[in-house]
Amino acid sequence: MTEVKARFNEKVSELNAYNTIRDEYENLMENTLKIIQIIETKTQQSYSIDLRQNLDLLKDLTNEMQTHRSLIDRLQLLSSTLSSQLIDKNERERVRRRLNEIIRRWTQLEQDLMSEEENMEEMKNLTELYHYININCEQWLKQTRILINDLTNRRNVETFDQLIPKGKNTLFEYQTSLEHLQRLRNRLNRLVQTNRTPEASQKVYKKQSIDCFYDTIIISNFQRKTSYRYTLKFT
């Protein structure tokens, strides 16, 4: 009788321990799913046009996931413990599938955030480089107009000959920068076409790409005009 009672108490203790683990497992599963849903929702929210703000948002979300990464580790441990105590194969399979699904969603979300952050960083760098080169182009255009006026107004042959190399050099630098701008625009377009990030982010990319496209058209018009006038002077 004493032995039976001891075994009974042992089974009760095992059942209580199992229930404790199961309750923690269910609560942790629920909390982890909520965290995933919250972060997924935040990634789908509209981003601002400010790329720096977008980068900060993505980094905050990445840090938030890293903060909760221990939940996944704990969930794996609890799932393994539960499975080892379950006799029903279907129940063990159910625990395994739930764990795999939540790990899949978590991993995918981490990868999406990382990819999104890399794209944003590249977009920011391209935009900064574009504006830098655009400013240089504007400066060279001013120099070009000054040189055209000088070439038009000069009557002294020696002075004219001195201006020609300077004008050619300025035009070459300008054309090189214009080509660089066009390459940047192509890279921006490819970034928009190939990225698989949320629609809100694509709108940001497209806004930046369109701005670059129209600015490049303006510069191209200047290039055609100045190139033609220089050709008349240099030939």
JORA-V211818 format. One record per helix or strand. SS is the DSSP state (H for helix, E for strand). FROM is the first residue (numbers start at 1). LEN is the number of residues. If there is no record, write none. Layout:
BEGIN
[[SS FROM LEN] [SS FROM LEN]]
END
This chain:
BEGIN
[[H 2 43] [H 51 17] [H 69 17] [H 89 65] [H 157 38] [H 199 36]]
END
